C-alpha cells in the first residue's frame, strides 16, 4: 500500500483477456502458469517464495535458460504476464497485440513469445504473454492459472513455501481442524459458494495476486439493505495497465468460508472487470486477497478437484500482518475429502 494525498493506493493485478484473459486493480494479482506434468511420475515439489512490497508471493523463474527472475503467483489471473522491461532485456519476439481487461477498462496491449519458462522442475512450452510496464505489475512477471487445471498448489505462509503437485497425489499432514471447502471452476478460476459475509451468501474467488479483498457492488447493496455496511473511506485501486478505480474501504463484521470465520476483516467495494468477465457483476461476490489468506498457516488450492483447504494458525502468537481474527466453528468439515 502506498500513501499519497491522504489516499491509500492498492495494487490488484490479474491477467485475463476479453476473450481469454484480463486484469484487475492494484492489489497485486499475479498468476501461476506451469505445464502439466506426467501424473504418474511427477512428485510434489516445494519452492521457497519471497513476499513483495504488497505481501504477494513471488517465485524465482528462468526464461529460456536465463534468470532467475521474480514472478508473482496469482490464482486470480488467467494468463501469464511478463514485464516489458524484461522482455526487452531478453530480446523476446513480439507476439502481436492482445485484448486485456484491467481494473476499469479493456485495452489492446502488446504481447511477446515467452519461451522455456521454468518454475522449479517444470518447464512450459512457448507462450504468448502480454508485456506490461513493471511499475504497474510490481514484478518482472506474473504466473497465471492457465496451466493449473490439473494441479494442486499449497501455500505455506508460516514457512514461506509453495508446493506444486498433481491432483492425483494424496494430500498428507493436514491436521484434523483443517477446513475443506469445495466449489466450481469458471474460466480457470476456482469459485467457492459455501461462504457468507455478515449473513449474506457470496461467491468467493481465491486471489493470491490481490493485495486486499475486493467485493462487488451487488454485495454492497445487499449489506446496505441489511444495515450491515459500516463507515467507509475511499482508496484507489491501480491496475496492471496503469488504469485506476476508486473503491470504498471498510471492515466486514464476519466472513464465513465453510466452517471458518474471519472477523473484522478489511474489504474494498469496487466493480473491477474480473467480476464482469466471470458473470458475477449482479451477484454478491468477492476476490479473497492476500490480506485474508495470510491469516492462515497454510492454504491448498486444488484446481482439478475444485477444493480448497484452509489451516488455521497453529500458534496463539498472531503475526503482525494478521489484522483480523480467525476462528473455527468446531462443527466439523461439511465438505470432507
URBELJO-V374620 format. One record per residue. N is the residue number from 0. RES is the residue in one letter. SS is DSSP state (@ for helix, = for strand, . for the rest). D_CENTER is the distance of its C-alpha to the mean C-alpha in whole Angstrom. Layout:
n/res/ss/d_center
N/RES/SS/D_CENTER
N/RES/SS/D_CENTER
//
This chain:
n/res/ss/d_center
0/X/./17
1/X/=/20
2/X/=/23
3/X/=/25
4/X/./28
5/X/./27
6/X/=/24
7/X/=/20
8/X/=/18
9/X/=/14
10/X/=/12
11/X/=/9
12/X/./9
13/X/./8
14/X/./11
15/X/=/13
16/X/./16
17/X/./19
18/X/./20
19/X/./17
20/X/=/14
21/X/./13
22/X/./11
23/X/./11
24/X/./12
25/X/=/12
26/X/=/10
27/X/./8
28/X/./5
29/X/./6
30/X/=/7
31/X/./9
32/X/./13
33/X/./16
34/X/./19
35/X/./20
36/X/./22
37/X/./26
38/X/./25
39/X/./28
40/X/./28
41/X/./25
42/X/./24
43/X/./21
44/X/=/20
45/X/=/19
46/X/=/18
47/X/=/18
48/X/./15
49/X/=/15
50/X/=/14
51/X/./14
52/X/./16
53/X/./12
54/X/./12
55/X/./9
56/X/=/10
57/X/=/12
58/X/=/14
59/X/=/18
60/X/=/18
61/X/=/22
62/X/=/22
63/X/./26
64/X/./27
65/X/=/26
66/X/=/24
67/X/=/22
68/X/=/20
69/X/=/16
70/X/=/13
71/X/=/10
72/X/=/7
73/X/./4
74/X/=/4
75/X/./4
76/X/./7
77/X/./10
78/X/./12
79/X/./13
80/X/=/14
81/X/=/17
82/X/=/18
83/X/@/22
84/X/@/23
85/X/@/22
86/X/@/23
87/X/@/27
88/X/@/27
89/X/@/27
90/X/./29
91/X/./27
92/X/./28
93/X/=/27
94/X/=/26
95/X/=/27
96/X/=/25
97/X/=/22
98/X/=/21
99/X/=/17
100/X/=/16
101/X/./14
102/X/./14
103/X/./18
104/X/./19
105/X/=/20
106/X/=/21
107/X/=/23
108/X/=/22
109/X/=/23
110/X/=/22
111/X/=/23
112/X/=/24
113/X/=/22
114/X/./24
115/X/./24
116/X/=/20
117/X/=/20
118/X/=/18
119/X/./20
120/X/./23
121/X/=/21
122/X/=/22
123/X/./21
124/X/./23
125/X/./23
126/X/=/21
127/X/=/21
128/X/=/18
129/X/=/18
130/X/=/19
131/X/=/18
132/X/./20
133/X/@/18
134/X/@/19
135/X/@/16
136/X/@/13
137/X/./14
138/X/./15
139/X/./17
140/X/=/14
141/X/=/11
142/X/=/10
143/X/./9
144/X/@/10
145/X/@/13
146/X/@/15
147/X/./13
148/X/./15
149/X/./17
150/X/=/15
151/X/=/14
152/X/=/12
153/X/=/13
154/X/=/11
155/X/=/15
156/X/./14
157/X/./18
158/X/./19
159/X/./16
160/X/=/16
161/X/=/14
162/X/=/16
163/X/=/16
164/X/=/18
165/X/=/19
166/X/./19
167/X/./23
168/X/./23
169/X/./24
170/X/./21
171/X/./24
172/X/./24
173/X/./22
174/X/./24
175/X/./26
176/X/./24
177/X/./21
178/X/=/19
179/X/=/18
180/X/=/17
181/X/=/17
182/X/=/16
183/X/=/16
184/X/=/14
185/X/=/14
186/X/./14
187/X/./12
188/X/=/9
189/X/=/10
190/X/=/12
191/X/=/13
192/X/./17
193/X/./18
194/X/=/17
195/X/=/19
196/X/=/19
197/X/./23
198/X/./24
199/X/=/22
200/X/=/21
201/X/./17
202/X/=/15
203/X/=/11
204/X/=/8
205/X/=/5
206/X/./2
207/X/./3
208/X/./4
209/X/=/5
210/X/./9
211/X/./10
212/X/./10
213/X/=/11
214/X/=/14
215/X/./16
216/X/@/20
217/X/@/21
218/X/@/20
219/X/@/21
220/X/@/24
221/X/@/25
222/X/@/24
223/X/@/27
224/X/@/29
225/X/./29
226/X/./29
227/X/./26
228/X/./25
229/X/./26
230/X/./26
231/X/./24
232/X/=/24
233/X/=/22
234/X/=/20
235/X/=/19
236/X/=/15
237/X/=/15
238/X/./14
239/X/./14
240/X/./17
241/X/./19
242/X/./19
243/X/=/19
244/X/=/19
245/X/=/20
246/X/=/18
247/X/=/20
248/X/=/19
249/X/=/20
250/X/=/20
251/X/=/20
252/X/=/22
253/X/=/21
254/X/=/17
255/X/=/18
256/X/=/16
257/X/./19
258/X/./21
259/X/=/19
260/X/=/19
261/X/=/18
262/X/=/20
263/X/=/21
264/X/=/17
265/X/=/16
266/X/=/15
267/X/=/15
268/X/=/17
269/X/./16
270/X/./17
271/X/./14
272/X/@/15
273/X/@/12
274/X/@/14
275/X/@/17
276/X/@/16
277/X/./15
278/X/./18
279/X/./17
280/X/./18
281/X/./21
282/X/./20
283/X/./18
284/X/=/14
285/X/=/11
286/X/=/8
287/X/=/7
288/X/./6
289/X/@/7
290/X/@/11
291/X/@/11
292/X/@/9
293/X/./12
294/X/./15
295/X/./15
296/X/./16
297/X/=/15
298/X/=/12
299/X/=/13
300/X/=/11
301/X/=/14
302/X/./13
303/X/./17
304/X/./18
305/X/./15
306/X/=/15
307/X/=/13
308/X/=/15
309/X/=/15
310/X/=/17
311/X/./19
312/X/./20
313/X/./23
314/X/./25
315/X/./26
316/X/./26
317/X/./22
318/X/./21
319/X/./21
320/X/./17
321/X/./18
322/X/./19
323/X/./19
324/X/=/21
325/X/=/20
326/X/=/22
327/X/=/23
328/X/./25
329/X/./27
330/X/./28
331/X/./27
332/X/./24
333/X/./25
334/X/./22
335/X/./24
336/X/./23
//
